[in-house]
Amino acid sequence: MRGAVDISNLVVARYNDGRVLKGTTRDFSANRSMFHVEVHGSSEVVELRCRQLKALFFVRTLEGDAQRQDLRGFVDGPQETSQGRKIAARFRDGEFLCGYTLSWSPDREGFFLFPADSGGNNQRIWVVAAATQEIKAGPAAEALAERMLGEAAKRPADAAAKAEPASTSMPRPAPGARPSAAFLRPSSAMLRPKPTDRTDAA
């Protein structure tokens, strides 16, 4: 078509089954159910259908920055920006995203989400609604983000409590301290009670 502009986007496609495909797309449209990706590092072109995906990430680079810690939550962001109102999505596999959107409505198959952390590698994300377990907008999105972050913060503490040896004869390490080998593997001599000691049954 004369006068047409060829627009290419670097994308990372995440499938429902956990696979990841990186490459370039020139024909993605929110109004179409399929598009093509030229696979990074090869000349292969793959046809993708949105129903196969959980999300399509439009990125600055395909390499990303493994050292960067993305900000989570809304970081006290405004209720609305030029990119829309607050939105939070929890996927069926447990992943959680929050940001802003101009295009979400409950009857649509997908929507663009602009990440709340604008300094990350993701510029925008096409979220496939069928791959989500929960989507909230506005103040409800903030509440969902707080709940998800609270659960994420609690999980490491719960895991540490389950891993800690249940022994009344050993001192507990200080909160946040890494247990030494003595805490992880007490010897039988250390655990053997003295004749005058009282011990509880395990």
Backbone torsions as a table, in degrees:
resi	resn	phi	psi	omega
1	MET	NA	128.0	-176.5
2	ARG	-67.7	133.5	178.7
3	GLY	84.7	-0.6	-179.3
4	ALA	-71.9	147.6	179.8
5	VAL	-107.0	126.7	179.3
6	ASP	-87.1	107.6	-178.5
7	ILE	-107.3	121.9	179.4
8	SER	-111.8	146.9	-179.6
9	ASN	-131.3	134.6	171.4
10	LEU	-77.0	129.8	-175.8
11	VAL	-137.2	153.4	170.1
12	VAL	-122.6	113.3	-179.8
13	ALA	-94.6	126.7	177.7
14	ARG	-110.7	117.7	-177.7
15	TYR	-79.1	161.9	175.9
16	ASN	-63.2	-28.8	-177.4
17	ASP	-90.7	8.5	175.5
18	GLY	98.8	-11.6	178.9
19	ARG	-68.1	155.6	179.3
20	VAL	-130.0	134.8	178.2
21	LEU	-127.9	127.2	179.7
22	LYS	-112.9	141.9	178.5
23	GLY	172.0	-152.2	-176.5
24	THR	-126.2	135.3	174.3
25	THR	-119.8	144.8	178.8
26	ARG	-122.8	-1.6	-174.6
27	ASP	-133.5	18.4	178.4
28	PHE	-69.1	137.1	175.4
29	SER	-142.8	137.0	178.8
30	ALA	-64.9	-15.2	-177.3
31	ASN	-97.9	3.0	-179.9
32	ARG	-120.0	150.9	-177.3
33	SER	-90.1	-6.7	179.6
34	MET	-143.5	159.5	178.3
35	PHE	-159.5	179.2	-176.9
36	HIS	-123.5	148.7	176.8
37	VAL	-129.6	125.9	171.8
38	GLU	-83.4	115.6	-171.6
39	VAL	-65.2	133.6	-179.7
40	HIS	-60.5	130.5	177.4
41	GLY	85.0	5.4	179.0
42	SER	-150.7	174.6	177.6
43	SER	-99.0	6.6	-178.6
44	GLU	-70.0	137.6	176.2
45	VAL	-116.5	125.4	-176.3
46	VAL	-111.2	135.0	175.1
47	GLU	-89.0	127.2	179.9
48	LEU	-116.6	143.8	173.3
49	ARG	-113.4	136.7	-173.8
50	CYS	-57.2	-32.8	-178.2
51	ARG	-66.8	-15.8	176.3
52	GLN	-78.4	-16.6	-168.5
53	LEU	-106.8	158.3	167.0
54	LYS	-95.0	-35.4	-180.0
55	ALA	-166.8	156.7	175.4
56	LEU	-122.3	117.7	-176.2
57	PHE	-97.0	120.7	173.9
58	PHE	-91.0	117.1	-167.3
59	VAL	-119.4	161.4	176.1
60	ARG	-76.1	-43.5	177.0
61	THR	-137.5	153.7	178.2
62	LEU	-80.5	-16.7	-179.8
63	GLU	-83.3	-34.2	-177.5
64	GLY	70.3	-167.7	179.2
65	ASP	-135.4	99.6	-176.6
66	ALA	-65.3	-21.3	-177.8
67	GLN	-83.7	-17.4	-175.3
68	ARG	-80.8	134.7	175.5
69	GLN	-98.7	106.8	-179.0
70	ASP	-64.6	142.1	176.0
71	LEU	-72.2	138.9	-178.8
72	ARG	-109.3	153.7	-178.0
73	GLY	80.4	-167.9	-176.9
74	PHE	-94.6	-7.8	175.9
75	VAL	50.7	47.4	177.9
76	ASP	56.6	34.0	179.2
77	GLY	-72.8	162.2	179.6
78	PRO	-67.1	160.4	-180.0
79	GLN	-64.0	-37.6	178.8
80	GLU	-138.2	147.8	176.0
81	THR	-133.3	-174.7	176.1
82	SER	-65.4	-15.4	178.4
83	GLN	-95.9	7.1	174.6
84	GLY	111.6	-160.7	-177.9
85	ARG	-98.1	166.2	-178.6
86	LYS	-64.2	142.4	178.8
87	ILE	-144.9	141.4	176.7
88	ALA	-134.0	135.4	-177.8
89	ALA	-130.8	130.0	174.8
90	ARG	-111.3	121.8	-177.0
91	PHE	-83.7	163.0	-179.1
92	ARG	-65.5	-24.2	179.3
93	ASP	-88.9	3.5	176.5
94	GLY	100.7	-14.8	179.3
95	GLU	-66.7	148.1	-176.1
96	PHE	-131.1	133.6	178.4
97	LEU	-130.6	145.2	173.5
98	CYS	-141.9	148.5	-177.5
99	GLY	179.1	-141.0	-177.1
100	TYR	-131.1	152.4	-179.9
101	THR	-146.7	149.6	174.2
102	LEU	-109.8	-7.9	-166.6
103	SER	-124.0	3.7	-176.1
104	TRP	-82.5	138.0	168.0
105	SER	-153.0	149.8	-173.3
106	PRO	-58.4	-22.4	-176.1
107	ASP	-94.5	2.4	-179.0
108	ARG	-94.5	150.7	-177.6
109	GLU	-78.4	-18.3	179.4
110	GLY	-165.3	172.5	179.8
111	PHE	-159.7	155.9	175.6
112	PHE	-86.1	133.7	175.9
113	LEU	-118.3	125.4	174.4
114	PHE	-96.6	116.9	-173.1
115	PRO	-56.1	142.8	176.4
116	ALA	-63.0	-33.3	175.9
117	ASP	-87.8	91.8	-175.1
118	SER	-72.5	-10.7	-179.1
119	GLY	-90.6	0.0	-179.4
120	GLY	-80.3	-176.1	-178.7
121	ASN	-76.1	-25.8	-179.0
122	ASN	-80.4	122.7	178.2
123	GLN	-87.7	-41.5	175.7
124	ARG	-158.9	160.0	-175.2
125	ILE	-135.8	128.1	173.2
126	TRP	-89.5	111.8	-177.2
127	VAL	-95.2	126.7	176.8
128	VAL	-87.7	114.5	-172.6
129	ALA	-58.4	-36.1	-177.7
130	ALA	-65.0	-20.2	-179.3
131	ALA	-88.3	-2.3	-177.5
132	THR	-98.9	155.7	174.8
133	GLN	-101.3	-26.4	-175.5
134	GLU	-156.5	133.0	175.8
135	ILE	-132.2	129.8	179.2
136	LYS	-131.2	145.4	179.4
137	ALA	-124.8	156.8	177.8
138	GLY	67.3	-143.4	-179.9
139	PRO	-58.5	-31.4	178.2
140	ALA	-65.4	-29.5	177.0
141	ALA	-67.1	-40.4	177.1
142	GLU	-62.2	-42.1	-179.6
143	ALA	-64.1	-41.2	178.6
144	LEU	-65.0	-41.3	179.4
145	ALA	-62.3	-43.9	179.3
146	GLU	-63.0	-40.6	179.8
147	ARG	-65.9	-44.6	-178.9
148	MET	-65.7	-40.2	178.9
149	LEU	-68.2	-36.2	176.8
150	GLY	-64.3	-41.4	178.4
151	GLU	-66.5	-39.2	179.4
152	ALA	-64.9	-37.9	179.4
153	ALA	-70.5	-29.3	-177.0
154	LYS	-79.0	-31.2	-175.3
155	ARG	-58.7	-47.0	178.7
156	PRO	-60.7	-36.9	179.5
157	ALA	-66.6	-40.8	178.4
158	ASP	-64.4	-41.2	-179.5
159	ALA	-64.7	-39.7	179.8
160	ALA	-66.1	-38.0	-179.3
161	ALA	-66.4	-37.4	179.8
162	LYS	-71.1	-31.2	-177.3
163	ALA	-81.3	-18.0	-176.1
164	GLU	-71.6	132.1	-178.9
165	PRO	-60.9	138.4	178.4
166	ALA	-91.9	84.7	-179.2
167	SER	-133.7	125.5	179.8
168	THR	-82.9	-10.5	-178.1
169	SER	-96.2	-0.2	-179.8
170	MET	-114.8	136.6	175.9
171	PRO	-67.3	148.9	178.8
172	ARG	-87.8	142.7	178.0
173	PRO	-67.7	154.7	178.7
174	ALA	-63.3	148.7	179.6
175	PRO	-55.3	130.0	178.2
176	GLY	89.3	-14.0	-179.1
177	ALA	-82.3	146.7	178.3
178	ARG	-81.2	126.8	-178.2
179	PRO	-62.3	143.6	176.9
180	SER	-83.1	174.1	179.2
181	ALA	-60.9	-30.7	-179.5
182	ALA	-64.4	-36.2	178.9
183	PHE	-72.2	-34.9	-176.2
184	LEU	-80.9	-33.3	-176.6
185	ARG	-132.8	72.4	178.9
186	PRO	-67.1	141.7	179.9
187	SER	-77.6	161.0	179.7
188	SER	-64.5	-31.9	179.1
189	ALA	-66.9	-36.1	-179.3
190	MET	-69.3	-30.9	-177.0
191	LEU	-91.4	-9.4	-177.1
192	ARG	-73.6	120.8	-177.7
193	PRO	-71.1	149.4	173.6
194	LYS	-76.8	160.0	-177.6
195	PRO	-55.4	-30.7	-176.2
196	THR	-90.8	-7.7	-178.2
197	ASP	-76.6	149.7	171.3
198	ARG	-106.7	131.3	179.4
199	THR	-126.0	149.6	176.8
200	ASP	-93.5	151.2	178.4
201	ALA	-69.3	143.2	-179.6
202	ALA	-70.0	NA	NA
